[in-house]
Amino acid sequence: MEQQLTRQEANNGKTIVRRSEEDILKHLDEQEKSGFTVKEYCELYEIVEQTFYSWLKKYRPKPEDEVKGFAPIEVVSPVVPVWPQLFAEVGNIKIYKEVPAEYLKSTHGYKSH
C-alpha cells in the first residue's frame, strides 16, 4: 500500500505520523477485507490501535450514531366504520356490541331448551 505520510517529531521524542484522508480510508477498507482483527492489522502496519478506532468513528459512523433526536412518526387516525360493526353472530342473532354472557342466558336473551 502506497502511503502519503507526514512525519513530525514530538516533544517526547516519538514520531507522529500524519496520514491523508485517502490513506486512512484505504486502511479502513483493507482491514475490513483482510480478515485480520483490528489489533492484528494495526500491528502489521504499525498503526496505534486507538488511532485506528478513532478513524473508524470519524469515517465509518454506526447507523445509530447517525440518527440524533426523535424519529418522525406519522399519526393515522383509526378508521371509524359508517355502519355498526358486527361483534358476534350466533345462529340468526347478530350482536353489534359486547354483551355479558349472563344477559344471553337470561329470559330476556337466548332461551335454552
C-alpha positions in Angstrom: 0.0 0.0 0.0 1.5 3.3 -1.1 1.1 5.9 1.7 1.3 9.7 1.8 2.9 10.2 5.2 3.9 13.3 7.0 6.3 12.7 9.9 6.8 15.1 12.8 9.0 14.8 15.9 7.1 15.2 19.1 8.5 16.7 22.3 8.8 13.3 23.9 11.0 12.0 21.1 8.3 9.9 19.4 7.5 10.3 15.8 4.0 11.5 14.9 2.7 10.2 11.5 0.0 12.1 9.7 -1.9 10.3 7.0 -4.1 11.7 4.3 -7.8 11.0 4.4 -7.3 8.9 1.3 -4.7 6.7 3.1 -7.0 6.4 6.1 -9.9 5.2 4.0 -7.7 2.7 2.3 -6.6 1.3 5.6 -10.2 1.0 6.8 -11.2 -0.8 3.6 -8.1 -3.1 3.7 -8.6 -4.1 7.3 -12.3 -4.9 6.7 -11.4 -7.1 3.7 -8.3 -8.7 5.2 -9.9 -10.9 7.8 -7.4 -9.6 10.4 -8.7 -8.2 13.7 -8.1 -4.5 14.3 -5.3 -5.4 16.7 -3.5 -7.7 14.2 -3.9 -5.2 11.3 -2.5 -2.4 13.4 0.5 -4.4 14.5 1.1 -5.4 10.8 1.1 -1.8 9.6 2.5 -0.1 12.8 -0.7 1.9 13.5 -1.6 2.8 17.0 -4.8 0.8 17.7 -6.5 3.8 19.4 -5.8 5.8 16.3 -7.4 3.2 14.1 -10.6 3.2 16.3 -10.7 7.0 16.1 -10.6 6.7 12.3 -13.5 4.2 12.4 -15.5 6.5 14.5 -14.8 9.5 12.3 -15.1 7.9 8.8 -17.5 4.9 9.4 -20.1 6.0 11.9 -22.5 3.3 13.1 -26.1 3.7 11.9 -27.3 4.5 15.4 -24.7 7.3 15.6 -26.2 9.0 12.5 -29.7 9.4 14.0 -29.9 12.1 16.6 -33.0 13.2 18.5 -36.5 12.0 17.8 -37.6 10.0 14.8 -40.5 11.4 12.8 -43.7 9.4 13.0 -47.0 9.7 11.2 -50.1 9.6 13.3 -53.0 7.9 11.5 -56.5 8.2 13.0 -58.4 5.0 13.3 -61.0 4.3 10.6 -64.5 4.6 12.1 -66.9 2.3 10.2 -70.1 4.0 8.9 -72.2 1.0 9.8 -72.2 -0.6 13.2 -69.5 -3.3 13.3 -70.7 -6.9 13.9 -69.3 -8.2 17.2 -70.7 -11.8 17.1 -73.3 -13.9 15.3 -75.0 -16.9 16.9 -77.5 -18.6 14.7 -79.8 -15.9 13.4 -78.8 -13.5 16.2 -76.4 -10.7 15.3 -74.7 -8.8 18.2 -73.2 -5.4 17.5 -71.6 -4.8 20.8 -70.1 -6.8 23.7 -72.8 -8.4 25.8 -72.3 -10.2 29.1 -72.9 -14.0 28.9 -75.4 -13.7 31.8 -77.6 -11.5 29.7 -77.7 -14.1 26.9 -78.6 -16.8 29.4 -81.4 -14.7 31.0 -85.0 -14.8 29.9 -84.6 -11.6 28.0 -81.9 -13.1 25.8 -81.4 -16.6 24.4 -83.6 -19.3 25.9 -82.0 -22.7 26.2 -84.0 -25.9 25.6 
